[in-house]
Amino acid sequence: MGADRTPPRRLREAGFNLTEVLVAVALLLLIAAVVAPRVHSRLAADEATAMQELRKVNRAQAFYTARHPDRGFASSLPELFADTSSTGDVDSDPDLAAGHKSGYLFIYVPAERVNGSIRTYTITAIPEKVGDSGQRRFFSDESGEIRYNASGSADVTSPVIQ
């Protein structure tokens, strides 16, 4: 009767071999390649919507002041969008009137009334969460130009969007 002299099976050491690590890295890279463009396209879409909404405010203000020359511009976004007959072909937008739309916060600041009339205003659009709902901040006023800044507040000195 011969003794079995085969060495005991070596227990597998804890950890991963090179093939397993490479497969895991490849899967992570594949997931990142699918997710990254979606995030970028959503940011671009939210920024485009913010610019579109600034244009909408500027257009609505032009109609409003033409209809109410004694008042000038609206004193608030809710006032601007409350009476659709005052904004011409611009649809009323409760989200924009409330100051929030597509991940952006809209801040409207009318100038002081002079002889009962508001003759200038500013409106800014800032991402509610920079990098998530947008990267750039936007600014506009009664001139109708839309300006932007990617690293801080946008104002009248910021570059104009072409």
C-alpha positions, 0 to 999 in steps of 0.5 A, spaced: 500 500 500 503 506 497 502 512 500 499 518 496 505 522 495 502 528 491 503 535 495 496 538 497 493 542 493 495 549 494 490 554 496 489 560 491 491 566 494 487 572 495 486 577 490 485 578 483 490 575 477 492 580 471 486 578 467 481 579 472 484 586 473 484 588 465 477 585 464 475 590 470 478 596 468 476 595 460 468 594 463 469 601 467 472 604 461 466 602 457 461 605 462 465 611 462 465 612 455 457 611 455 456 616 460 461 621 459 457 624 452 451 624 456 453 628 461 456 633 456 450 633 452 445 634 458 450 640 460 450 643 453 442 642 452 441 646 459 446 651 457 442 652 450 435 652 454 438 658 459 440 662 453 433 661 449 430 663 456 434 669 456 432 671 449 424 669 451 425 675 456 428 680 452 423 679 447 417 679 452 420 685 455 420 689 448 412 687 447 411 689 454 414 696 454 411 697 447 404 695 450 405 699 456 410 705 455 408 709 461 411 703 465 417 701 461 419 694 463 416 689 467 418 690 475 418 682 475 418 676 471 411 674 474 409 680 472 412 680 465 409 673 464 402 674 468 399 677 462 400 674 455 397 679 451 403 684 454 408 679 451 406 678 444 407 671 441 412 669 447 408 664 451 407 664 458 412 660 462 410 659 469 417 656 471 421 661 468 416 666 471 418 663 478 426 664 476 427 656 475 428 652 468 432 647 466 437 647 472 438 654 471 436 660 476 434 666 473 435 673 477 431 679 474 433 686 477 429 692 474 432 699 475 429 704 479 423 707 477 424 714 474 417 718 473 413 711 474 417 708 469 422 702 469 427 704 463 433 698 464 433 691 467 438 686 467 437 678 468 442 673 469 442 665 469 446 661 473 447 654 474 443 651 480 449 646 480 455 648 476 458 642 472 451 638 473 446 643 470 451 647 467 458 650 466 457 657 464 453 663 467 449 668 462 447 675 463 443 680 458 439 686 459 435 691 455 440 691 449 438 684 448 445 681 447 447 675 451 453 675 455 457 669 458 462 667 463 465 660 464 469 661 471 465 667 474 459 671 474 457 674 467 456 681 467 456 687 462 463 686 461 463 679 459 464 676 452 457 676 447 455 670 445 455 670 437 
